[in-house]
Amino acid sequence: MSSISVTQFHKVFFEESLEGLDAMEAALLALDEGGDAELVHSIFRAAHSIKGGSATFGFPDMAALTHEAESLLDQVRDGRRAIDKSIIELMLRTVDCLRGMFDRAQGGQPLADADSESLKRQLAAAVGNNVPAAASKAAAKPAAGSGWIIQFRPHAGMLAGGNDPLRLLRELAALGQLVVEAQLDRVPTLDALDPSECHLAWRIELTGAVSQDAIKSVFEWVEDECDLSIEPLVAAAPPPAPAVEAVVAAPAAGAGGSAGAARGPAGSSNDAGSVRVAIDKIDGLIDLVGELVITQAMLDQFREDFDPSRLAMLQHGLAQLARHTRALQESVMGIRMLPIGSVFNRFPRLVRDLSQKLGKQVKLDLVGEHTELDKTVLEKIGDPLVHLVRNAIDHGLETPEKRRAAGKPEMGTLRLEAFHRGGSIVVEISDDGAGLNREAIIAKALQKGLIKSGEGLSEEEVGELIFQPGFSTAAVTTDLSGRGVGMDVVRRNVVDLGGNVAIRSRPGQGTSFTITLPLTLAIIDGLRAAVGGECYIVPLVSIVESVQLGADAVRSVTGGGELFRFRGEYLPIVRLHQQFGCANARQLVEEGLVIVVEADGTQIGLFVDELVGQQQAVVKSLEANYRRVDGISGATILADGSVALIIDVAGLIRLQSRRKAA
């Protein structure tokens, strides 16, 4: 029989442990804000699970660090010391260090480094168990009589609960040196042996300066599933039963799964290569596949024996197939949808650290954490949001003194909100700070030659200037901002996701950034528009209306632009055949159609030959297969095998704005 490699369980262990670190960080931040001391128990449980898994799966450096953190938490939990800012800060650093160790573990690199060893010594010192700076990996032989005798007799059904006795022995091995005797008195004859039950028991000698509480914590998960006694090593030990003797060394790969791993993934989470799916979504998929099988069986009747009199039945079957296919598509897309809370959860820690560093008081409001969006979008939106949050704290929110002088509360408010709007998801990052410095932005733009004059620029147009590459008004470069890289990168990253960024600011009242993103990058609904011999897809969520204009409805303006009146306003016309160089397109406005589209609160008209019909487009990356094209967000393959380009409405609006400013 082939042996089972423990490495196959690493992925689940990493996922669950990183979730545990997130839970630890959230609870520590809640404690820092004066939360209930009951949070200490949840922090301890998360640390204990990570320690046990680390020992099981062959990560002794991680287990040793987590053991020191667990010991400190145990003192707080038992009331031997009070939780304070220094302990919270030390535990937050431990969370950061463990995240780094998990990153290195997933990359196959050594886990321990100078920072982790230093932190381990600090934790041990806080516990009162100082670790020498040059501590050896191998434990020194303890003094005689220093240790414990442990009698561990699992109940027969212990394995059924997903608990692995070998994991417990490996956790003990992380505490000191073990001599283990496997007691065989309960092992039945081969014909009566049930492999699902635990028949072994163990007598364990643990030598080293280890507290009894530390040993009890190892068996905390199984205290109701075993008979356990822990006695000092100096006590007389009973004679061992017939046994197989082994010395258990430090944890190494090659054992079974931990209790945490055996419980398996639950809920809904994700990492870079997987998505956890709720069981009701899987059940829905199975039902839909069953319906498709029934429909396929119905249509198979027409494959070899088609009777024209049964045409109505064929049409019914095809319509049913279309309905089921659409439902299956929506169900599969739903599997990829994950709550944005997994991104929002990183910000309480970030805001806390930055506000302390900058001497500011910041209240963070998170709204709409359960709003769902596509996993791919979720993975890529994190960095732009981090930059906007850092920028808001560094540039937007004032110090308590300045806020007090302006008649504001000393504590500023930073708000992150996510919600659905039509077929898009909107994320707003707003603050009640000083707002944009209009004069400084215009002066810098004039200096860099981005504008010829600041006269007549609206607040929105001034705000757009900060998205220019290399633009910064910071007088002093810091590690947070002021190097002139950032806002242009934010916009580019969002645009790469098929979204856009808008900014609103009021002097003295604050600034708001609005990011609009597609719910998914895989499929969009759009209208097919013909332009000459080409076909373009205009996203349905951007379309306001389509109109046919008379020859006298268009006005030419200086510079070659064209305007038309729409609902009391004059909107610019973008002729797609000129923008993309399409031959044989209609030239006269009265012969074609104008599609009114909107993005970032701005409307323009797209002049096309005609509308062909509605099209659901499976989006393909144009940049990955060809190159980036301004005004185009991607491509799709039509039913006849031809390629249609997908219009980037926000990109065309920005191109139009740049022409206007030139």
Beta strands, then each sheet from edge to edge (+ up, - down):
strand 1: 147-154
strand 2: 177-183
strand 3: 201-207
strand 4: 226-232
strand 5: 243-246
strand 6: 270-271
strand 7: 274-275
strand 8: 337-339
strand 9: 362-367
strand 10: 372-374
strand 11: 412-421
strand 12: 424-431
strand 13: 500-506
strand 14: 510-518
strand 15: 523-531
strand 16: 534-539
strand 17: 543-547
strand 18: 554-556
strand 19: 562-566
strand 20: 569-575
strand 21: 593-599
strand 22: 602-608
strand 23: 610-618
strand 24: 632-637
strand 25: 643-647
sheet 1: 4+ 1- 3+ 2- 5+
sheet 2: 6+ 7-
sheet 3: 8+ 10-
sheet 4: 9+ 11+ 12- 14+ 13-
sheet 5: 23+ 15- 16+ 25+ 24-
sheet 6: 17+ 21- 22+ 20+ 19- 18+
end
